[in-house]
Amino acid sequence: MGWLEFAAGYAGFFITHSLPVRPPLRPMLQAALGPRGFTLAYSALSLAALAWLIVVAGRAPFVPLWNWAPWQLYVPLVAMLPVCLILALAIARPNPFSFGGARNANFDPARPGIVRLHRHPLLLALALWATAHAVPNGDLAHLILFCTFAIFAILGTRLVDHRQQREMGDTWQKLRSDVARTPLWPPSLTGDDALRLVAGIIFYATLIWLHPALIGVSPLP
């Protein structure tokens, strides 16, 4: 039953993740909820499905693949700080290159923010999260879980690029060239960016605090 529940969790995640964004369902949902309401509802549904998938992975039969060692806990502990900062800098910000951008018409290629580092910061955060968490979870179910998300994030960058290029035409390449001409260092941070960085640190501390209650294990060594 553990493997069946794990398979059901996988199916549920990919169904809830893919169906709402496909035509004609997406236009219907956006018309009913509004663009912002659709984004919030879709994000909440995706997070709920992901949480369920993580829970059922923990209940799947334990098939060890490598021995656990205390140093492995430091890998996600260290990696999750940049993950939280990336999320804080990316969520609800203009980003015409990727999904989830807000107010994309206001995007300024001269001040691209986190987009200068990566066109798809949310997928970058997902790849870092998944890769880091695979290290201390050396069993079959968790390896399948985290490797799937890491591969999904890596391949997703190319898929989203192709989709956005097709929809935006020459504008996509022009914006990409304009962003590439901005200096990578030092980053030009605004007051909003500073507040977002503080929020990212608070989010990181909150995750560490809530991790035992939500996941069942402490992330601390």
C-alpha positions as CSV (number, residue, x, y, z in Angstrom):
1,M,0.0,0.0,0.0
2,G,2.9,2.3,0.6
3,W,4.1,2.2,-3.0
4,L,0.5,2.6,-4.2
5,E,0.1,5.7,-2.1
6,F,3.4,7.0,-3.4
7,A,2.3,6.4,-7.0
8,A,-1.0,8.1,-6.2
9,G,0.8,11.1,-4.7
10,Y,2.9,11.4,-7.9
11,A,-0.1,11.2,-10.1
12,G,-2.0,13.7,-8.0
13,F,0.9,16.2,-8.1
14,F,1.4,16.1,-11.8
15,I,-2.3,16.2,-12.6
16,T,-2.9,19.3,-10.3
17,H,0.3,20.9,-11.7
18,S,-0.4,20.4,-15.4
19,L,-4.1,20.4,-16.0
20,P,-4.9,23.9,-14.7
21,V,-2.4,25.5,-17.1
22,R,-3.6,23.8,-20.2
23,P,-6.1,25.2,-22.7
24,P,-9.0,25.5,-22.5
25,L,-9.0,25.1,-18.7
26,R,-6.6,27.9,-18.0
27,P,-8.5,30.7,-19.8
28,M,-11.7,29.5,-18.1
29,L,-10.1,29.6,-14.6
30,Q,-8.5,33.0,-15.2
31,A,-11.8,34.4,-16.3
32,A,-13.5,33.0,-13.2
33,L,-10.7,33.9,-10.7
34,G,-8.9,36.7,-12.4
35,P,-5.1,36.5,-13.3
36,R,-4.0,37.2,-9.7
37,G,-6.6,34.8,-8.2
38,F,-5.6,32.1,-10.6
39,T,-1.9,32.5,-9.7
40,L,-2.7,32.3,-6.0
41,A,-5.0,29.3,-6.3
42,Y,-2.6,27.5,-8.6
43,S,0.3,28.1,-6.3
44,A,-1.7,26.9,-3.2
45,L,-2.8,23.8,-5.1
46,S,0.7,23.0,-6.2
47,L,2.2,23.4,-2.7
48,A,-0.6,21.3,-1.2
49,A,0.1,18.5,-3.7
50,L,3.8,18.8,-3.1
51,A,3.4,18.5,0.6
52,W,1.2,15.4,0.2
53,L,3.8,13.9,-2.1
54,I,6.6,14.5,0.5
55,V,4.5,12.9,3.2
56,V,3.7,9.8,1.2
57,A,7.3,9.4,0.2
58,G,8.1,9.2,3.9
59,R,5.5,6.4,4.3
60,A,6.8,4.4,1.3
61,P,8.7,1.1,2.0
62,F,12.3,1.9,3.1
63,V,14.8,0.7,0.5
64,P,18.3,2.0,1.5
65,L,20.7,3.0,-1.3
66,W,23.6,4.5,0.8
67,N,24.5,4.9,4.4
68,W,23.5,8.0,6.3
69,A,26.2,10.2,7.8
70,P,25.8,13.3,10.1
71,W,27.6,15.5,7.6
72,Q,24.8,15.0,5.1
73,L,22.5,17.2,7.1
74,Y,24.6,20.2,6.4
75,V,24.0,20.0,2.7
76,P,20.3,21.0,2.7
77,L,20.9,23.2,5.8
78,V,23.4,25.3,3.8
79,A,21.6,25.1,0.4
80,M,18.2,26.2,1.8
81,L,19.5,29.7,2.7
82,P,20.1,30.7,-1.0
83,V,16.9,28.9,-2.0
84,C,14.9,31.0,0.4
85,L,16.7,34.2,-0.7
86,I,16.1,33.3,-4.4
87,L,12.4,32.7,-3.7
88,A,12.1,36.0,-1.8
89,L,13.7,38.0,-4.6
90,A,11.7,36.2,-7.3
91,I,8.1,35.7,-6.1
92,A,5.5,38.2,-7.4
93,R,8.2,40.2,-9.3
94,P,8.1,41.1,-13.1
95,N,9.8,38.4,-15.1
96,P,8.6,38.0,-18.8
97,F,11.0,35.1,-19.3
98,S,9.4,32.7,-16.9
99,F,6.1,31.6,-15.4
100,G,4.8,33.2,-12.3
101,G,5.9,36.7,-13.2
102,A,3.7,39.6,-11.9
103,R,3.2,42.9,-13.7
104,N,5.5,41.8,-16.5
105,A,4.8,45.1,-18.4
106,N,6.8,46.8,-15.7
107,F,9.9,44.7,-16.2
108,D,13.0,47.0,-16.6
109,P,15.8,45.2,-18.4
110,A,18.3,47.8,-17.0
111,R,17.4,46.6,-13.4
112,P,16.6,42.9,-13.9
113,G,17.3,41.9,-10.3
114,I,17.4,38.2,-9.7
115,V,16.6,37.6,-13.4
116,R,20.2,38.7,-14.2
117,L,21.4,35.6,-12.4
118,H,18.9,33.2,-13.9
119,R,15.9,33.7,-16.2
120,H,14.0,31.1,-14.2
121,P,14.7,31.7,-10.5
122,L,11.8,29.6,-9.2
123,L,13.1,26.6,-11.2
124,L,16.6,27.3,-10.0
125,A,15.3,27.2,-6.4
126,L,13.5,24.0,-7.0
127,A,16.6,22.3,-8.5
128,L,18.7,23.4,-5.5
129,W,16.1,22.3,-3.0
130,A,15.7,18.9,-4.6
131,T,19.4,18.2,-5.2
132,A,20.4,19.2,-1.6
133,H,17.6,17.1,0.0
134,A,18.6,14.0,-2.0
135,V,21.9,13.8,-0.1
136,P,20.7,12.9,3.4
137,N,17.7,10.9,2.1
138,G,19.4,7.8,0.7
139,D,16.4,5.6,0.2
140,L,14.7,4.7,-3.1
141,A,11.4,6.6,-2.6
142,H,13.1,9.9,-1.7
143,L,15.7,9.5,-4.4
144,I,12.9,9.1,-7.0
145,L,11.1,12.1,-5.5
146,F,14.0,14.5,-5.4
147,C,15.7,13.4,-8.6
148,T,12.3,13.8,-10.4
149,F,12.0,17.4,-9.3
150,A,15.6,18.2,-10.0
151,I,15.3,16.9,-13.6
152,F,11.9,18.6,-14.0
153,A,13.5,21.9,-12.9
154,I,16.5,21.6,-15.3
155,L,14.4,20.5,-18.3
156,G,11.7,23.0,-17.4
157,T,14.0,25.9,-18.1
158,R,14.4,24.9,-21.7
159,L,10.7,24.2,-22.1
160,V,9.7,27.5,-20.7
161,D,12.3,29.3,-22.9
162,H,10.9,27.7,-26.0
163,R,7.3,28.6,-25.0
164,Q,8.2,32.2,-24.2
165,Q,10.2,32.6,-27.4
166,R,7.3,31.4,-29.4
167,E,4.8,33.7,-27.7
168,M,7.0,36.8,-27.5
169,G,8.9,36.5,-30.8
170,D,11.7,39.0,-31.3
171,T,10.9,40.7,-28.0
172,W,12.3,37.7,-26.1
173,Q,15.7,37.9,-27.7
174,K,15.9,41.7,-27.3
175,L,15.1,41.5,-23.6
176,R,17.6,38.8,-23.1
177,S,20.3,40.8,-24.8
178,D,19.4,43.9,-22.7
179,V,19.5,41.9,-19.5
180,A,22.9,40.3,-20.4
181,R,24.4,43.8,-20.8
182,T,23.7,44.7,-17.2
183,P,26.6,44.1,-14.7
184,L,26.3,40.9,-12.7
185,W,28.3,42.4,-9.9
186,P,27.8,44.5,-7.8
187,P,24.0,43.8,-7.9
188,S,21.9,46.9,-8.0
189,L,19.6,46.4,-4.9
190,T,16.6,48.6,-4.2
191,G,14.8,49.1,-0.9
192,D,12.3,46.5,-1.9
193,D,15.1,44.0,-2.6
194,A,16.6,44.7,0.9
195,L,13.2,44.0,2.5
196,R,12.8,40.8,0.4
197,L,16.3,39.6,1.5
198,V,15.2,40.1,5.2
199,A,12.0,38.2,4.4
200,G,14.0,35.4,2.9
201,I,16.2,35.1,6.0
202,I,13.0,35.0,8.2
203,F,11.5,32.4,5.9
204,Y,14.7,30.3,6.2
205,A,14.6,30.5,10.0
206,T,10.8,29.7,10.0
207,L,11.4,26.6,7.8
208,I,14.0,25.3,10.3
209,W,11.6,25.9,13.2
210,L,8.6,24.3,11.5
211,H,10.5,21.4,9.8
212,P,10.0,18.9,12.7
213,A,6.3,19.6,12.9
214,L,5.7,19.5,9.2
215,I,8.1,16.8,8.0
216,G,8.7,14.9,11.2
217,V,12.5,15.3,11.4
218,S,14.7,18.1,12.5
219,P,17.0,19.6,9.8
220,L,19.6,20.5,12.4
221,P,22.6,18.3,13.1
